[in-house]
Amino acid sequence: RAVGYRQGWGYRDGAHGLDEAIVRGVHATRQLAKRQLTWLRSERDAVWIDPTGPGGATRVEGLVAGFLGR
């Protein structure tokens, strides 16, 4: 299952227009993002990194290397 797939088929089958399919796809994407954030917040060992912050890539590299035992 993919986000937007069902909405695209609804448009293709004539259940609704393209504009409605886009609105429904955006809504489904937001719902998925909300569920993912809820799940991630419940993870005790999750590490939050700002990918645009200074040293973000270096921090990710260090965490991955540590996880892999390097």
All heavy atoms as TSV, in Angstrom:
chain	resi	resn	atom	element	x	y	z
A	1	ARG	N	N	0.838	-1.192	0.000
A	1	ARG	CA	C	0.000	0.000	0.000
A	1	ARG	C	C	0.872	1.241	0.000
A	1	ARG	O	O	1.841	1.325	0.734
A	1	ARG	CB	C	-0.899	-0.013	1.218
A	1	ARG	CG	C	-1.952	-1.107	1.150
A	1	ARG	CD	C	-2.808	-1.189	2.368
A	1	ARG	NE	N	-3.175	0.107	2.903
A	1	ARG	CZ	C	-4.209	0.323	3.654
A	1	ARG	NH1	N	-4.982	-0.671	3.987
A	1	ARG	NH2	N	-4.469	1.515	4.111
A	2	ALA	N	N	0.487	2.187	-0.784
A	2	ALA	CA	C	1.240	3.429	-0.883
A	2	ALA	C	C	0.289	4.612	-0.691
A	2	ALA	O	O	-0.884	4.543	-1.058
A	2	ALA	CB	C	1.927	3.530	-2.231
A	3	VAL	N	N	0.809	5.675	-0.121
A	3	VAL	CA	C	0.000	6.873	0.063
A	3	VAL	C	C	-0.297	7.483	-1.295
A	3	VAL	O	O	0.587	7.640	-2.131
A	3	VAL	CB	C	0.736	7.893	0.956
A	3	VAL	CG1	C	-0.074	9.170	1.083
A	3	VAL	CG2	C	1.019	7.304	2.312
A	4	GLY	N	N	-1.554	7.807	-1.538
A	4	GLY	CA	C	-1.964	8.416	-2.788
A	4	GLY	C	C	-2.400	7.421	-3.853
A	4	GLY	O	O	-3.037	7.804	-4.835
A	5	TYR	N	N	-2.048	6.179	-3.664
A	5	TYR	CA	C	-2.391	5.153	-4.652
A	5	TYR	C	C	-3.907	5.009	-4.767
A	5	TYR	O	O	-4.465	5.013	-5.864
A	5	TYR	CB	C	-1.758	3.832	-4.219
A	5	TYR	CG	C	-1.820	2.732	-5.239
A	5	TYR	CD1	C	-0.936	2.692	-6.304
A	5	TYR	CD2	C	-2.761	1.721	-5.130
A	5	TYR	CE1	C	-0.977	1.673	-7.232
A	5	TYR	CE2	C	-2.814	0.695	-6.054
A	5	TYR	CZ	C	-1.918	0.680	-7.104
A	5	TYR	OH	O	-1.975	-0.333	-8.027
A	6	ARG	N	N	-4.565	4.876	-3.653
A	6	ARG	CA	C	-6.018	4.709	-3.640
A	6	ARG	C	C	-6.710	5.939	-4.233
A	6	ARG	O	O	-7.680	5.827	-4.984
A	6	ARG	CB	C	-6.501	4.492	-2.205
A	6	ARG	CG	C	-7.968	4.185	-2.100
A	6	ARG	CD	C	-8.431	3.990	-0.672
A	6	ARG	NE	N	-7.493	3.174	0.081
A	6	ARG	CZ	C	-7.396	3.186	1.409
A	6	ARG	NH1	N	-8.156	3.976	2.117
A	6	ARG	NH2	N	-6.540	2.425	2.027
A	7	GLN	N	N	-6.199	7.129	-3.917
A	7	GLN	CA	C	-6.787	8.353	-4.433
A	7	GLN	C	C	-6.603	8.450	-5.948
A	7	GLN	O	O	-7.501	8.907	-6.666
A	7	GLN	CB	C	-6.154	9.563	-3.744
A	7	GLN	CG	C	-6.465	9.661	-2.271
A	7	GLN	CD	C	-5.653	8.711	-1.391
A	7	GLN	OE1	O	-4.659	8.142	-1.810
A	7	GLN	NE2	N	-6.093	8.527	-0.156
A	8	GLY	N	N	-5.456	8.002	-6.433
A	8	GLY	CA	C	-5.212	7.984	-7.872
A	8	GLY	C	C	-6.150	7.040	-8.601
A	8	GLY	O	O	-6.659	7.358	-9.685
A	9	TRP	N	N	-6.405	5.891	-8.012
A	9	TRP	CA	C	-7.336	4.948	-8.628
A	9	TRP	C	C	-8.751	5.514	-8.617
A	9	TRP	O	O	-9.520	5.284	-9.554
A	9	TRP	CB	C	-7.308	3.597	-7.921
A	9	TRP	CG	C	-6.195	2.733	-8.413
A	9	TRP	CD1	C	-5.042	2.444	-7.766
A	9	TRP	CD2	C	-6.113	2.077	-9.676
A	9	TRP	NE1	N	-4.244	1.645	-8.543
A	9	TRP	CE2	C	-4.873	1.396	-9.729
A	9	TRP	CE3	C	-6.965	1.999	-10.776
A	9	TRP	CZ2	C	-4.478	0.661	-10.828
A	9	TRP	CZ3	C	-6.558	1.252	-11.870
A	9	TRP	CH2	C	-5.332	0.593	-11.882
A	10	GLY	N	N	-9.117	6.235	-7.547
A	10	GLY	CA	C	-10.441	6.859	-7.506
A	10	GLY	C	C	-10.618	7.853	-8.641
A	10	GLY	O	O	-11.679	7.924	-9.271
A	11	TYR	N	N	-9.561	8.607	-8.909
A	11	TYR	CA	C	-9.601	9.548	-10.037
A	11	TYR	C	C	-9.700	8.788	-11.359
A	11	TYR	O	O	-10.512	9.108	-12.217
A	11	TYR	CB	C	-8.356	10.435	-10.025
A	11	TYR	CG	C	-8.133	11.175	-11.310
A	11	TYR	CD1	C	-8.989	12.196	-11.707
A	11	TYR	CD2	C	-7.073	10.839	-12.150
A	11	TYR	CE1	C	-8.799	12.869	-12.909
A	11	TYR	CE2	C	-6.866	11.512	-13.342
A	11	TYR	CZ	C	-7.734	12.523	-13.721
A	11	TYR	OH	O	-7.536	13.181	-14.901
A	12	ARG	N	N	-8.876	7.766	-11.505
A	12	ARG	CA	C	-8.853	6.987	-12.741
A	12	ARG	C	C	-10.206	6.327	-13.018
A	12	ARG	O	O	-10.651	6.247	-14.156
A	12	ARG	CB	C	-7.771	5.917	-12.653
A	12	ARG	CG	C	-7.612	5.100	-13.912
A	12	ARG	CD	C	-6.634	3.948	-13.668
A	12	ARG	NE	N	-6.899	2.849	-14.540
A	12	ARG	CZ	C	-7.809	1.900	-14.364
A	12	ARG	NH1	N	-8.570	1.908	-13.307
A	12	ARG	NH2	N	-7.961	0.928	-15.223
A	13	ASP	N	N	-10.850	5.851	-11.954
A	13	ASP	CA	C	-12.139	5.183	-12.107
A	13	ASP	C	C	-13.308	6.156	-12.235
A	13	ASP	O	O	-14.447	5.730	-12.396
A	13	ASP	CB	C	-12.393	4.240	-10.931
A	13	ASP	CG	C	-11.449	3.045	-10.941
A	13	ASP	OD1	O	-10.863	2.756	-12.008
A	13	ASP	OD2	O	-11.293	2.406	-9.881
A	14	GLY	N	N	-13.030	7.469	-12.106
A	14	GLY	CA	C	-14.086	8.462	-12.257
A	14	GLY	C	C	-14.882	8.732	-10.996
A	14	GLY	O	O	-15.931	9.375	-11.051
A	15	ALA	N	N	-14.405	8.252	-9.845
A	15	ALA	CA	C	-15.117	8.473	-8.592
A	15	ALA	C	C	-15.045	9.937	-8.168
A	15	ALA	O	O	-15.949	10.435	-7.496
A	15	ALA	CB	C	-14.542	7.583	-7.485
A	16	HIS	N	N	-13.968	10.621	-8.565
A	16	HIS	CA	C	-13.818	12.045	-8.266
A	16	HIS	C	C	-12.815	12.649	-9.251
A	16	HIS	O	O	-12.101	11.928	-9.942
A	16	HIS	CB	C	-13.370	12.281	-6.815
A	16	HIS	CG	C	-12.249	11.404	-6.379
A	16	HIS	ND1	N	-12.457	10.257	-5.657
A	16	HIS	CD2	C	-10.914	11.475	-6.579
A	16	HIS	CE1	C	-11.297	9.674	-5.409
A	16	HIS	NE2	N	-10.341	10.398	-5.969
A	17	GLY	N	N	-12.785	13.974	-9.286
A	17	GLY	CA	C	-11.906	14.677	-10.213
A	17	GLY	C	C	-10.464	14.714	-9.725
A	17	GLY	O	O	-10.144	14.298	-8.605
A	18	LEU	N	N	-9.604	15.264	-10.572
A	18	LEU	CA	C	-8.186	15.339	-10.256
A	18	LEU	C	C	-7.930	16.215	-9.036
A	18	LEU	O	O	-7.137	15.853	-8.165
A	18	LEU	CB	C	-7.395	15.862	-11.462
A	18	LEU	CG	C	-5.888	15.994	-11.276
A	18	LEU	CD1	C	-5.266	14.646	-10.898
A	18	LEU	CD2	C	-5.244	16.550	-12.540
A	19	ASP	N	N	-8.603	17.372	-8.949
A	19	ASP	CA	C	-8.414	18.254	-7.795
A	19	ASP	C	C	-8.774	17.544	-6.494
A	19	ASP	O	O	-8.073	17.668	-5.490
A	19	ASP	CB	C	-9.236	19.531	-7.942
A	19	ASP	CG	C	-8.704	20.451	-9.031
A	19	ASP	OD1	O	-7.518	20.304	-9.411
A	19	ASP	OD2	O	-9.473	21.308	-9.499
A	20	GLU	N	N	-9.867	16.800	-6.512
A	20	GLU	CA	C	-10.284	16.059	-5.308
A	20	GLU	C	C	-9.286	14.952	-4.977
A	20	GLU	O	O	-8.983	14.708	-3.814
A	20	GLU	CB	C	-11.684	15.477	-5.505
A	20	GLU	CG	C	-12.215	14.717	-4.312
A	20	GLU	CD	C	-12.461	15.575	-3.083
A	20	GLU	OE1	O	-12.579	16.811	-3.208
A	20	GLU	OE2	O	-12.529	14.998	-1.974
A	21	ALA	N	N	-8.758	14.299	-6.000
A	21	ALA	CA	C	-7.758	13.255	-5.767
A	21	ALA	C	C	-6.518	13.846	-5.106
A	21	ALA	O	O	-5.941	13.243	-4.186
A	21	ALA	CB	C	-7.379	12.567	-7.081
A	22	ILE	N	N	-6.104	15.033	-5.539
A	22	ILE	CA	C	-4.937	15.689	-4.950
A	22	ILE	C	C	-5.210	16.041	-3.491
A	22	ILE	O	O	-4.377	15.783	-2.613
A	22	ILE	CB	C	-4.547	16.931	-5.774
A	22	ILE	CG1	C	-4.011	16.492	-7.137
A	22	ILE	CG2	C	-3.527	17.781	-5.028
A	22	ILE	CD1	C	-3.824	17.624	-8.127
A	23	VAL	N	N	-6.381	16.623	-3.220
A	23	VAL	CA	C	-6.740	16.987	-1.837
A	23	VAL	C	C	-6.763	15.747	-0.959
A	23	VAL	O	O	-6.230	15.749	0.160
A	23	VAL	CB	C	-8.105	17.720	-1.810
A	23	VAL	CG1	C	-8.630	17.843	-0.400
A	23	VAL	CG2	C	-7.984	19.078	-2.466
A	24	ARG	N	N	-7.341	14.675	-1.454
A	24	ARG	CA	C	-7.408	13.431	-0.672
A	24	ARG	C	C	-6.013	12.828	-0.467
A	24	ARG	O	O	-5.726	12.282	0.594
A	24	ARG	CB	C	-8.316	12.418	-1.370
A	24	ARG	CG	C	-9.771	12.788	-1.311
A	24	ARG	CD	C	-10.627	11.769	-2.032
A	24	ARG	NE	N	-12.023	12.163	-2.025
A	24	ARG	CZ	C	-13.025	11.301	-2.114
A	24	ARG	NH1	N	-12.791	10.006	-2.244
A	24	ARG	NH2	N	-14.261	11.741	-2.098
A	25	GLY	N	N	-5.171	12.930	-1.488
A	25	GLY	CA	C	-3.804	12.419	-1.353
A	25	GLY	C	C	-3.003	13.196	-0.319
A	25	GLY	O	O	-2.268	12.617	0.479
A	26	VAL	N	N	-3.146	14.521	-0.324
A	26	VAL	CA	C	-2.461	15.354	0.673
A	26	VAL	C	C	-2.965	15.015	2.065
A	26	VAL	O	O	-2.178	14.888	3.020
A	26	VAL	CB	C	-2.655	16.855	0.351
A	26	VAL	CG1	C	-2.207	17.728	1.496
A	26	VAL	CG2	C	-1.913	17.223	-0.926
A	27	HIS	N	N	-4.266	14.844	2.207
A	27	HIS	CA	C	-4.841	14.492	3.509
A	27	HIS	C	C	-4.305	13.144	3.994
A	27	HIS	O	O	-3.924	13.003	5.163
A	27	HIS	CB	C	-6.366	14.469	3.411
A	27	HIS	CG	C	-7.052	14.143	4.683
A	27	HIS	ND1	N	-7.118	15.022	5.744
A	27	HIS	CD2	C	-7.688	13.023	5.090
A	27	HIS	CE1	C	-7.768	14.447	6.738
A	27	HIS	NE2	N	-8.125	13.235	6.366
A	28	ALA	N	N	-4.261	12.166	3.103
A	28	ALA	CA	C	-3.752	10.841	3.478
A	28	ALA	C	C	-2.278	10.913	3.864
A	28	ALA	O	O	-1.842	10.237	4.807
A	28	ALA	CB	C	-3.946	9.859	2.319
A	29	THR	N	N	-1.509	11.755	3.177
A	29	THR	CA	C	-0.091	11.923	3.496
A	29	THR	C	C	0.073	12.519	4.878
A	29	THR	O	O	0.913	12.079	5.674
A	29	THR	CB	C	0.589	12.812	2.446
A	29	THR	OG1	O	0.449	12.187	1.160
A	29	THR	CG2	C	2.056	13.012	2.757
A	30	ARG	N	N	-0.718	13.522	5.195
A	30	ARG	CA	C	-0.654	14.145	6.527
A	30	ARG	C	C	-1.034	13.158	7.619
A	30	ARG	O	O	-0.422	13.143	8.691
A	30	ARG	CB	C	-1.553	15.371	6.582
A	30	ARG	CG	C	-0.976	16.533	5.824
A	30	ARG	CD	C	-1.830	17.771	5.967
A	30	ARG	NE	N	-1.237	18.864	5.241
A	30	ARG	CZ	C	-1.914	19.780	4.589
A	30	ARG	NH1	N	-3.240	19.739	4.572
A	30	ARG	NH2	N	-1.294	20.750	3.951
A	31	GLN	N	N	-2.051	12.345	7.367
A	31	GLN	CA	C	-2.443	11.340	8.352
A	31	GLN	C	C	-1.309	10.351	8.603
A	31	GLN	O	O	-1.034	9.984	9.748
A	31	GLN	CB	C	-3.689	10.585	7.885
A	31	GLN	CG	C	-4.953	11.388	7.975
A	31	GLN	CD	C	-6.145	10.588	7.473
A	31	GLN	OE1	O	-6.049	9.851	6.483
A	31	GLN	NE2	N	-7.267	10.742	8.145
A	32	LEU	N	N	-0.648	9.912	7.533
A	32	LEU	CA	C	0.465	8.979	7.675
A	32	LEU	C	C	1.607	9.617	8.462
A	32	LEU	O	O	2.171	9.001	9.363
A	32	LEU	CB	C	0.969	8.520	6.310
A	32	LEU	CG	C	2.224	7.648	6.329
A	32	LEU	CD1	C	1.978	6.347	7.102
A	32	LEU	CD2	C	2.693	7.358	4.920
A	33	ALA	N	N	1.943	10.864	8.123
A	33	ALA	CA	C	3.024	11.555	8.829
A	33	ALA	C	C	2.705	11.684	10.313
A	33	ALA	O	O	3.580	11.503	11.168
A	33	ALA	CB	C	3.260	12.927	8.209
A	34	LYS	N	N	1.465	11.964	10.638
A	34	LYS	CA	C	1.058	12.093	12.040
A	34	LYS	C	C	1.210	10.755	12.774
A	34	LYS	O	O	1.714	10.701	13.889
A	34	LYS	CB	C	-0.385	12.588	12.112
A	34	LYS	CG	C	-0.837	12.949	13.487
A	34	LYS	CD	C	-2.225	13.552	13.459
A	34	LYS	CE	C	-2.681	13.894	14.862
A	34	LYS	NZ	N	-4.010	14.506	14.874
A	35	ARG	N	N	0.796	9.675	12.129
A	35	ARG	CA	C	0.945	8.342	12.747
A	35	ARG	C	C	2.418	7.987	12.935
A	35	ARG	O	O	2.806	7.416	13.954
A	35	ARG	CB	C	0.260	7.275	11.888
A	35	ARG	CG	C	-1.239	7.290	11.978
A	35	ARG	CD	C	-1.874	6.038	11.379
A	35	ARG	NE	N	-1.444	5.754	10.018
A	35	ARG	CZ	C	-2.021	6.227	8.922
A	35	ARG	NH1	N	-3.055	7.024	9.003
A	35	ARG	NH2	N	-1.557	5.894	7.730
A	36	GLN	N	N	3.250	8.334	11.943
A	36	GLN	CA	C	4.678	8.034	12.053
A	36	GLN	C	C	5.312	8.810	13.195
A	36	GLN	O	O	6.114	8.261	13.947
A	36	GLN	CB	C	5.384	8.352	10.740
A	36	GLN	CG	C	5.056	7.379	9.640
A	36	GLN	CD	C	5.660	7.797	8.311
A	36	GLN	OE1	O	5.841	8.987	8.037
A	36	GLN	NE2	N	5.969	6.816	7.476
A	37	LEU	N	N	4.969	10.096	13.334
A	37	LEU	CA	C	5.524	10.894	14.431
A	37	LEU	C	C	5.080	10.359	15.780
A	37	LEU	O	O	5.866	10.307	16.728
A	37	LEU	CB	C	5.139	12.359	14.279
A	37	LEU	CG	C	5.929	13.129	13.241
A	37	LEU	CD1	C	5.343	14.522	13.046
A	37	LEU	CD2	C	7.399	13.221	13.628
A	38	THR	N	N	3.824	9.955	15.884
A	38	THR	CA	C	3.326	9.370	17.132
A	38	THR	C	C	4.127	8.118	17.476
A	38	THR	O	O	4.549	7.919	18.617
A	38	THR	CB	C	1.831	9.030	17.004
A	38	THR	OG1	O	1.109	10.238	16.763
A	38	THR	CG2	C	1.310	8.362	18.264
A	39	TRP	N	N	4.375	7.276	16.485
A	39	TRP	CA	C	5.145	6.050	16.699
A	39	TRP	C	C	6.583	6.382	17.096
A	39	TRP	O	O	7.124	5.809	18.040
A	39	TRP	CB	C	5.114	5.201	15.433
A	39	TRP	CG	C	5.997	4.001	15.502
A	39	TRP	CD1	C	5.783	2.872	16.239
A	39	TRP	CD2	C	7.250	3.831	14.834
A	39	TRP	NE1	N	6.837	1.996	16.047
A	39	TRP	CE2	C	7.753	2.561	15.197
A	39	TRP	CE3	C	7.988	4.617	13.961
A	39	TRP	CZ2	C	8.948	2.076	14.718
A	39	TRP	CZ3	C	9.178	4.127	13.488
A	39	TRP	CH2	C	9.639	2.868	13.864
A	40	LEU	N	N	7.212	7.310	16.375
A	40	LEU	CA	C	8.605	7.652	16.673
A	40	LEU	C	C	8.760	8.258	18.065
A	40	LEU	O	O	9.745	7.993	18.755
A	40	LEU	CB	C	9.152	8.620	15.624
A	40	LEU	CG	C	9.490	7.992	14.283
A	40	LEU	CD1	C	9.803	9.074	13.256
A	40	LEU	CD2	C	10.652	7.026	14.406
A	41	ARG	N	N	7.806	9.067	18.490
A	41	ARG	CA	C	7.885	9.668	19.829
A	41	ARG	C	C	7.818	8.612	20.923
A	41	ARG	O	O	8.322	8.834	22.022
A	41	ARG	CB	C	6.775	10.694	20.012
A	41	ARG	CG	C	7.037	11.976	19.271
A	41	ARG	CD	C	5.990	13.030	19.605
A	41	ARG	NE	N	6.142	14.161	18.728
A	41	ARG	CZ	C	5.254	14.548	17.813
A	41	ARG	NH1	N	4.122	13.896	17.680
A	41	ARG	NH2	N	5.486	15.583	17.048
A	42	SER	N	N	7.195	7.480	20.630
A	42	SER	CA	C	7.087	6.423	21.635
A	42	SER	C	C	8.343	5.557	21.712
A	42	SER	O	O	8.487	4.768	22.641
A	42	SER	CB	C	5.876	5.538	21.343
A	42	SER	OG	O	6.106	4.731	20.194
A	43	GLU	N	N	9.245	5.695	20.757
A	43	GLU	CA	C	10.486	4.924	20.751
A	43	GLU	C	C	11.468	5.516	21.756
A	43	GLU	O	O	11.876	6.666	21.637
A	43	GLU	CB	C	11.113	4.924	19.355
A	43	GLU	CG	C	10.351	4.127	18.334
A	43	GLU	CD	C	10.379	2.640	18.625
A	43	GLU	OE1	O	11.471	2.085	18.831
A	43	GLU	OE2	O	9.292	2.046	18.660
A	44	ARG	N	N	11.837	4.737	22.747
A	44	ARG	CA	C	12.719	5.223	23.812
A	44	ARG	C	C	14.125	5.544	23.324
A	44	ARG	O	O	14.757	6.469	23.794
A	44	ARG	CB	C	12.802	4.192	24.934
A	44	ARG	CG	C	11.537	4.070	25.709
A	44	ARG	CD	C	11.732	3.116	26.845
A	44	ARG	NE	N	10.516	3.039	27.633
A	44	ARG	CZ	C	10.421	2.380	28.749
A	44	ARG	NH1	N	11.469	1.743	29.221
A	44	ARG	NH2	N	9.290	2.358	29.407
A	45	ASP	N	N	14.635	4.754	22.397
A	45	ASP	CA	C	16.015	4.920	21.950
A	45	ASP	C	C	16.150	5.787	20.693
A	45	ASP	O	O	17.234	5.856	20.119
A	45	ASP	CB	C	16.647	3.547	21.669
A	45	ASP	CG	C	16.736	2.694	22.928
A	45	ASP	OD1	O	16.794	3.281	24.026
A	45	ASP	OD2	O	16.743	1.459	22.807
A	46	ALA	N	N	15.071	6.434	20.299
A	46	ALA	CA	C	15.131	7.262	19.091
A	46	ALA	C	C	16.070	8.448	19.323
A	46	ALA	O	O	16.111	9.025	20.393
A	46	ALA	CB	C	13.744	7.767	18.725
A	47	VAL	N	N	16.832	8.766	18.301
A	47	VAL	CA	C	17.744	9.908	18.345
A	47	VAL	C	C	17.248	10.914	17.313
A	47	VAL	O	O	17.159	10.601	16.127
A	47	VAL	CB	C	19.195	9.479	18.016
A	47	VAL	CG1	C	20.113	10.682	17.999
A	47	VAL	CG2	C	19.676	8.437	19.012
A	48	TRP	N	N	16.928	12.113	17.767
A	48	TRP	CA	C	16.420	13.153	16.880
A	48	TRP	C	C	17.584	14.020	16.422
A	48	TRP	O	O	18.342	14.551	17.232
A	48	TRP	CB	C	15.378	14.004	17.600
A	48	TRP	CG	C	14.143	13.221	17.909
A	48	TRP	CD1	C	13.916	12.465	19.016
A	48	TRP	CD2	C	12.989	13.075	17.091
A	48	TRP	NE1	N	12.682	11.868	18.948
A	48	TRP	CE2	C	12.092	12.229	17.772
A	48	TRP	CE3	C	12.626	13.585	15.856
A	48	TRP	CZ2	C	10.851	11.886	17.241
A	48	TRP	CZ3	C	11.389	13.241	15.340
A	48	TRP	CH2	C	10.517	12.396	16.024
A	49	ILE	N	N	17.699	14.152	15.106
A	49	ILE	CA	C	18.786	14.928	14.520
A	49	ILE	C	C	18.180	15.901	13.517
A	49	ILE	O	O	17.379	15.513	12.667
A	49	ILE	CB	C	19.801	14.008	13.807
A	49	ILE	CG1	C	20.408	13.043	14.808
A	49	ILE	CG2	C	20.872	14.825	13.101
A	49	ILE	CD1	C	21.243	11.962	14.179
A	50	ASP	N	N	18.592	17.155	13.609
A	50	ASP	CA	C	18.169	18.160	12.640
A	50	ASP	C	C	19.065	18.007	11.410
A	50	ASP	O	O	20.255	18.323	11.462
A	50	ASP	CB	C	18.313	19.558	13.231
A	50	ASP	CG	C	17.919	20.657	12.264
A	50	ASP	OD1	O	17.470	20.334	11.134
A	50	ASP	OD2	O	18.051	21.834	12.637
A	51	PRO	N	N	18.512	17.518	10.293
A	51	PRO	CA	C	19.350	17.277	9.115
A	51	PRO	C	C	19.906	18.553	8.503
A	51	PRO	O	O	20.885	18.512	7.771
A	51	PRO	CB	C	18.418	16.572	8.135
A	51	PRO	CG	C	17.053	16.986	8.551
A	51	PRO	CD	C	17.115	17.203	10.037
A	52	THR	N	N	19.310	19.691	8.822
A	52	THR	CA	C	19.794	20.955	8.276
A	52	THR	C	C	20.716	21.681	9.244
A	52	THR	O	O	21.292	22.701	8.892
A	52	THR	CB	C	18.620	21.888	7.927
A	52	THR	OG1	O	17.874	22.182	9.122
A	52	THR	CG2	C	17.694	21.231	6.906
A	53	GLY	N	N	20.850	21.150	10.445
A	53	GLY	CA	C	21.701	21.784	11.447
A	53	GLY	C	C	23.168	21.532	11.192
A	53	GLY	O	O	23.546	20.636	10.436
A	54	PRO	N	N	24.016	22.327	11.844
A	54	PRO	CA	C	25.458	22.137	11.670
A	54	PRO	C	C	25.909	20.783	12.224
A	54	PRO	O	O	25.523	20.393	13.322
A	54	PRO	CB	C	26.074	23.299	12.454
A	54	PRO	CG	C	25.013	23.718	13.422
A	54	PRO	CD	C	23.699	23.395	12.776
A	55	GLY	N	N	26.679	20.077	11.438
A	55	GLY	CA	C	27.212	18.786	11.875
A	55	GLY	C	C	26.212	17.650	11.860
A	55	GLY	O	O	26.487	16.572	12.375
A	56	GLY	N	N	25.044	17.858	11.260
A	56	GLY	CA	C	24.011	16.820	11.237
A	56	GLY	C	C	24.473	15.557	10.532
A	56	GLY	O	O	24.307	14.450	11.033
A	57	ALA	N	N	25.080	15.715	9.364
A	57	ALA	CA	C	25.542	14.558	8.594
A	57	ALA	C	C	26.645	13.819	9.338
A	57	ALA	O	O	26.663	12.584	9.382
A	57	ALA	CB	C	26.033	14.990	7.219
A	58	THR	N	N	27.539	14.565	9.970
A	58	THR	CA	C	28.631	13.939	10.726
A	58	THR	C	C	28.074	13.153	11.904
A	58	THR	O	O	28.546	12.053	12.206
A	58	THR	CB	C	29.612	15.023	11.232
A	58	THR	OG1	O	30.084	15.761	10.104
A	58	THR	CG2	C	30.776	14.406	11.966
A	59	ARG	N	N	27.048	13.700	12.551
A	59	ARG	CA	C	26.442	12.997	13.688
A	59	ARG	C	C	25.779	11.695	13.231
A	59	ARG	O	O	25.905	10.665	13.888
A	59	ARG	CB	C	25.423	13.893	14.364
A	59	ARG	CG	C	24.818	13.267	15.585
A	59	ARG	CD	C	24.388	14.271	16.609
A	59	ARG	NE	N	23.913	13.576	17.785
A	59	ARG	CZ	C	22.736	13.790	18.338
A	59	ARG	NH1	N	21.946	14.729	17.865
A	59	ARG	NH2	N	22.364	13.103	19.385
A	60	VAL	N	N	25.094	11.752	12.099
A	60	VAL	CA	C	24.454	10.548	11.563
A	60	VAL	C	C	25.519	9.503	11.237
A	60	VAL	O	O	25.368	8.325	11.569
A	60	VAL	CB	C	23.603	10.879	10.316
A	60	VAL	CG1	C	23.154	9.605	9.620
A	60	VAL	CG2	C	22.407	11.715	10.697
A	61	GLU	N	N	26.599	9.928	10.587
A	61	GLU	CA	C	27.682	8.999	10.250
A	61	GLU	C	C	28.242	8.336	11.505
A	61	GLU	O	O	28.486	7.130	11.526
A	61	GLU	CB	C	28.796	9.730	9.508
A	61	GLU	CG	C	28.431	10.136	8.098
A	61	GLU	CD	C	29.502	11.000	7.452
A	61	GLU	OE1	O	30.586	11.193	8.050
A	61	GLU	OE2	O	29.258	11.476	6.335
A	62	GLY	N	N	28.430	9.121	12.555
A	62	GLY	CA	C	28.958	8.559	13.798
A	62	GLY	C	C	28.009	7.570	14.441
A	62	GLY	O	O	28.427	6.520	14.933
A	63	LEU	N	N	26.711	7.880	14.438
A	63	LEU	CA	C	25.732	6.973	15.020
A	63	LEU	C	C	25.634	5.661	14.238
A	63	LEU	O	O	25.557	4.577	14.824
A	63	LEU	CB	C	24.362	7.639	15.082
A	63	LEU	CG	C	24.226	8.746	16.128
A	63	LEU	CD1	C	22.934	9.541	15.897
A	63	LEU	CD2	C	24.250	8.169	17.520
A	64	VAL	N	N	25.673	5.770	12.910
A	64	VAL	CA	C	25.607	4.559	12.077
A	64	VAL	C	C	26.865	3.730	12.276
A	64	VAL	O	O	26.798	2.501	12.435
A	64	VAL	CB	C	25.402	4.924	10.587
A	64	VAL	CG1	C	25.563	3.694	9.705
A	64	VAL	CG2	C	24.045	5.550	10.381
A	65	ALA	N	N	28.012	4.373	12.294
A	65	ALA	CA	C	29.267	3.641	12.507
A	65	ALA	C	C	29.258	2.952	13.872
A	65	ALA	O	O	29.691	1.798	13.991
A	65	ALA	CB	C	30.469	4.590	12.401
A	66	GLY	N	N	28.775	3.641	14.884
A	66	GLY	CA	C	28.678	3.037	16.213
A	66	GLY	C	C	27.731	1.861	16.232
A	66	GLY	O	O	28.002	0.828	16.868
A	67	PHE	N	N	26.620	1.976	15.529
A	67	PHE	CA	C	25.645	0.892	15.459
A	67	PHE	C	C	26.252	-0.328	14.773
A	67	PHE	O	O	26.011	-1.465	15.168
A	67	PHE	CB	C	24.401	1.362	14.708
A	67	PHE	CG	C	23.372	0.285	14.528
A	67	PHE	CD1	C	22.537	-0.072	15.583
A	67	PHE	CD2	C	23.211	-0.354	13.316
A	67	PHE	CE1	C	21.591	-1.062	15.422
A	67	PHE	CE2	C	22.272	-1.342	13.141
A	67	PHE	CZ	C	21.443	-1.699	14.208
A	68	LEU	N	N	27.053	-0.064	13.733
A	68	LEU	CA	C	27.661	-1.164	12.980
A	68	LEU	C	C	28.913	-1.711	13.664
A	68	LEU	O	O	29.522	-2.651	13.176
A	68	LEU	CB	C	28.005	-0.706	11.558
A	68	LEU	CG	C	26.799	-0.315	10.697
A	68	LEU	CD1	C	27.265	0.242	9.353
A	68	LEU	CD2	C	25.872	-1.502	10.492
A	69	GLY	N	N	29.308	-1.075	14.768
A	69	GLY	CA	C	30.475	-1.551	15.509
A	69	GLY	C	C	31.798	-1.158	14.917
A	69	GLY	O	O	32.800	-1.856	15.068
A	70	ARG	N	N	31.837	-0.031	14.218
A	70	ARG	CA	C	33.085	0.411	13.593
A	70	ARG	C	C	33.744	1.487	14.412
A	70	ARG	O	O	33.232	2.300	15.024
A	70	ARG	CB	C	32.815	0.938	12.189
A	70	ARG	CG	C	32.319	-0.173	11.293
A	70	ARG	CD	C	32.071	0.368	9.907
A	70	ARG	NE	N	31.568	-0.717	9.087
A	70	ARG	CZ	C	31.088	-0.536	7.899
A	70	ARG	NH1	N	31.057	0.653	7.369
A	70	ARG	NH2	N	30.654	-1.543	7.199
